[in-house]
Amino acid sequence: MKISLEGRVALVTGGSRGIGRAIAIQLAQAGADVAVNYRRDEEAAQETVAAIEKLGRKAKAYSASVENFEEDKVMVADVLKDFGSIGILVNNAGIASRGQTVADTEPQELERVLRVHAMAPHFMSKLVLPHMRKVDRGDIIIISSVATLGHSANGGPYNMGKAAAEALALTLAKEERKHGIRTNIVAPGLTATDM
């Protein structure tokens, strides 16, 4: 079954590399125009944009640290100015945890990971929702992890962050259904990509 996203605009956080890049390109192959968010690797973001444009779709890269609400506001405003709408939001941006026990995890490390995995998807959803409610159909996708099933040792911040992101997705699904917005969780296992 071929899915058509013709005429839709997607914003993919962490879209320049790894899973995010693959998602951005797949969305374009299905017909969507794609806003590619990146934090530090502009060259990779531009390569992703070029790959999308080669498919005949519109694409542009946007630099923002998604855990920073003010940067998110600017990015969402810029995407809306450039594309006119946002009908698909993929909350994909992620970072790795340092792999320590709870007893050895510093508060700064916990906060760093939770800001990216839990707070950033909330920030992005909050900013996009008023605009997404105006389109015929909205989709919010939370990229989680199988870590929420296994809760491995030495992964407290990461496990907590992904579990919180899933809780957000379940909440959004109930709140936004009446607005024609669907929210889904995708929880991949380990992949041979950088983070």
C-alpha positions in Angstrom: 0.0 0.0 0.0 1.5 3.3 -1.1 0.8 6.3 1.2 0.5 9.7 -0.4 1.5 12.8 1.6 1.2 15.0 -1.4 0.6 18.7 -0.4 1.6 18.1 3.2 4.4 19.7 5.2 6.5 17.9 7.7 8.9 19.2 10.4 11.4 16.6 11.5 13.5 17.4 14.6 16.9 15.9 14.5 16.3 15.4 10.8 19.8 15.7 9.5 21.3 12.3 10.5 20.5 8.8 11.4 16.9 7.8 12.0 15.7 11.5 11.5 17.4 11.7 8.1 15.7 8.4 7.0 12.3 9.6 8.2 12.7 13.0 6.4 13.6 11.3 3.1 10.8 8.7 3.4 8.3 11.5 4.1 9.6 13.3 0.9 9.3 10.0 -1.1 5.7 9.9 0.0 5.1 13.4 -1.3 5.6 15.7 1.7 7.7 18.8 1.7 10.1 18.7 4.7 11.6 21.1 7.2 14.8 19.5 8.5 15.8 20.5 12.0 19.4 20.1 13.2 21.4 21.3 16.2 25.1 21.1 15.2 25.8 19.4 11.9 24.8 21.9 9.2 26.6 20.0 6.5 24.6 16.8 7.2 21.4 18.9 7.3 22.2 20.4 3.9 22.9 16.9 2.5 19.5 15.8 3.7 17.9 18.8 2.1 19.6 18.1 -1.2 18.5 14.4 -1.1 14.9 15.6 -0.5 15.1 18.2 -3.3 16.5 15.5 -5.6 13.1 13.8 -5.1 11.3 16.9 -6.4 10.1 18.0 -3.0 10.7 21.3 -1.2 13.1 21.2 1.8 15.0 23.6 4.0 17.2 23.2 7.1 16.6 24.9 10.4 19.1 25.2 13.2 17.6 25.0 16.7 18.4 23.2 19.9 14.9 21.8 20.5 15.3 21.8 24.3 15.3 25.6 24.1 11.8 26.9 23.8 12.8 30.3 22.5 14.8 28.7 19.6 11.8 26.4 18.9 9.5 29.5 18.6 11.8 31.0 16.1 12.1 27.8 14.1 8.4 27.1 14.0 7.7 30.7 12.9 10.4 30.4 10.2 9.0 27.1 8.9 5.5 28.5 8.8 6.8 31.5 6.9 8.7 29.3 4.4 6.1 26.5 4.0 2.8 28.0 5.0 1.7 25.2 7.3 2.9 22.2 9.4 0.7 19.1 9.2 3.2 16.5 10.4 5.5 16.9 13.3 8.1 14.2 14.0 9.7 14.6 17.4 12.9 12.7 16.7 15.8 14.7 18.2 17.7 12.7 20.7 20.9 12.4 22.7 22.6 9.5 24.5 22.9 9.2 28.2 26.3 8.7 29.8 25.4 5.2 31.0 25.7 5.5 34.8 23.8 4.1 37.7 21.1 6.3 39.3 23.4 6.7 42.3 26.2 8.0 40.1 24.1 10.2 37.7 24.7 13.9 38.3 21.6 16.1 38.4 22.9 18.1 35.4 23.1 14.9 33.3 19.5 13.9 34.2 18.3 17.4 33.3 20.2 17.5 30.0 18.7 14.2 28.8 15.1 15.0 30.1 15.2 18.4 28.3 15.8 16.8 25.0 13.7 13.6 25.3 10.8 14.9 27.4 10.6 18.6 27.3 11.5 19.3 23.7 8.6 17.2 22.3 6.2 19.1 24.6 7.7 22.4 23.5 7.4 21.5 19.8 3.9 20.1 20.1 2.7 23.1 22.0 4.1 25.5 19.3 2.8 23.5 16.3 -0.7 22.6 17.6 -2.4 25.9 17.0 -1.3 25.8 13.3 -1.9 22.1 12.9 -5.5 22.4 14.0 -6.1 24.6 10.9 -5.1 21.9 8.4 -7.3 19.0 7.3 -5.3 16.4 9.1 -2.5 16.6 11.6 0.0 13.9 12.7 2.4 14.0 15.6 5.0 11.2 15.8 7.1 10.7 18.9 10.2 8.6 18.2 10.7 6.7 21.4 12.8 3.6 22.1 12.5 0.0 23.1 14.3 1.2 26.2 10.8 2.0 27.6 10.2 -1.8 27.6 13.4 -3.0 29.1 14.4 -0.2 31.4 18.0 -1.3 31.3 20.4 -0.6 34.1 22.7 2.4 33.7 20.1 4.2 31.6 17.9 6.0 34.1 17.9 9.5 32.4 17.3 8.0 28.9 14.7 5.5 30.1 12.9 8.3 32.0 13.0 10.7 29.0 11.6 8.2 26.5 8.9 7.1 29.0 7.9 10.7 29.5 7.8 11.3 25.7 5.4 8.3 25.4 3.2 9.7 28.2 3.0 13.0 26.2 2.0 11.1 23.0 -0.8 9.3 24.8 -2.0 12.5 26.3 -1.9 14.3 23.0 -3.8 11.5 21.4 -6.7 12.1 23.8 -6.6 15.9 23.7 -6.2 16.4 20.0 -8.3 13.7 18.4 -11.3 16.1 18.3 -9.1 18.4 16.2 -8.3 15.7 13.6 -4.8 15.3 14.9 -3.4 11.8 15.4 -0.4 11.0 17.6 1.7 7.9 17.4 4.7 6.4 19.1 7.4 4.7 17.1 9.9 2.8 19.3 12.9 1.4 17.4 15.6 -0.8 18.8 19.3 -0.2 18.4 20.2 1.1 14.9 23.6 1.4 13.3 23.5 5.2 13.3 25.1 8.0 15.3 23.0 10.0 17.7 
